[in-house]
Amino acid sequence: MPQSHSTTTTSGLTALNRAVVTALSDLRPPPTAAPPPAPGPARPAAASPATTVPTDGQPVGTQAGDRTRRSPAAATRTCSRPVRALVPAPAPAPAATPAAVPGRRTPERAEGQADARGEWLRFAPVQPLFRARAAQRLAVLAYHGVTDPRSFGAQLDRLRRLATPVSLAAVQEAVAERRPLPARSVLVTFDDADRSVLTHALPALLERGIPAAAFVISELIGTERPFWWHEADFLARHGGRARSLDCGHPSQLLPRLKAMPDPDRRRSLQELRVSADRRPPGQEQLTPADLLALREGGVAIGNHTQGHPCLGRCDDVTVRAEITGAHEALTRWLGEPPIAFAYPDGGHDVRAEGVLQELGYRLGFLSDHRLGPRLPSHPLQISRLQVDSTTSTRRFDTILSGLEPAYRRWRGQAA
């Protein structure tokens, strides 16, 4: 009898998955009203759409299909002489208004556009199918800072109504005992762990009895140093120059730094520091005492490396040093070794996984914007959903169900 029930459940889930894929193929955004064309001769279509790129120095999340098309002339253009690093070009003519590219952040419109998409996805006929499927999956939410405590509180209230919040320890026990988590399980996590996790997130979590986990950059603990990507953006905007960054728009700073081998990234950052007209303002970071307060409040503390490099651009020695250095520091501050790790920039690294296994880590988290199984099949490669504290509750629902992430992947594949 149990075998028959299992077979029926499996076939039902398979049929549901087919229905989800079929429904996605019919999913289209609602039409938007376009202004009537201006009178005059028709203009030839552009060879490729212009792009709007981030200018606020925030990390750029990449999704499948998120590539910027370039004309052959732009692809081969190089700088003919040294220029000041990352100085914005003169504003283009009004007619050359750039168009937003799906998946790219813009400071003024990115979140608004994403929320607008969530508004209509929330009422899409396929949403109930995704909710049913999500009930049998594990949703791990990956936040960074909490910039809007009121919106964050509303999101937590949605979790209490729609899901089953679980702790990092509960996920570890499920993995150790090979026992699936309850239906609709959700784990709340924070990467980088700036002070807003302590000042804004912790009170909201305590009020609602929701556990969480925070992954910290160990070399920033107890300092007033800004995150390196914030520092690099500030320095470049105040006259900073680096030999490897002499060509390009300010928006290209972070992608280019992240694409460099780690020694080149560190050298370029130091050149920016030496040549900039001003030093960036200090950013108060968490202290060892704050880490203990978070843990006491139900926020488990995990490893996020020493300095948040892109591990894929590091050599083997650096990968090991980044993980073990943070591991030793956290063990000293907390009085016990951490059991969970979040990969910087969210990408899996096989060398890092090997070091984590040696150190006895039980859980490792990606940032691939996906739901995972209720019983993680690869405990050191657990998927997470990217979410922001300012996300509207309607879009939050479509992220939690997996519809918005699936729609983004489908759009990338279709493109």
Secondary structure by P-SEA (a helix, b strand, c coil): caaaaaaaaaaaaaaaaaaaaaaaaaccccbbbbcccccccccccccbbbbbbbccccbbbbcccbbbbbcccccccccccccccccccccccccbbbbbcccccccccaaaaaaaaaaaaaaccaaaaaaaaaaabbbbbbbcccccaaaaaaaaaaaaaccccccaaaaaaaaaaccccccbbbbbbbccccccccccaaaaaaaacccbbbbbcccccccccccaaaaaaaaaaabbbbcccccccccaaaaaaaaccaaaaaaaaaaaaacccccccbbbbbcaaaaaaaaaacbbbbbccccccccccccaaaaaaaaaaaaaaaaaaacccccbbbcccccccaaaaaaaaaacccbbbbccccccccccccccbbbbbbbcccccaaaaaaaaaaaaaaaaaaaaaac
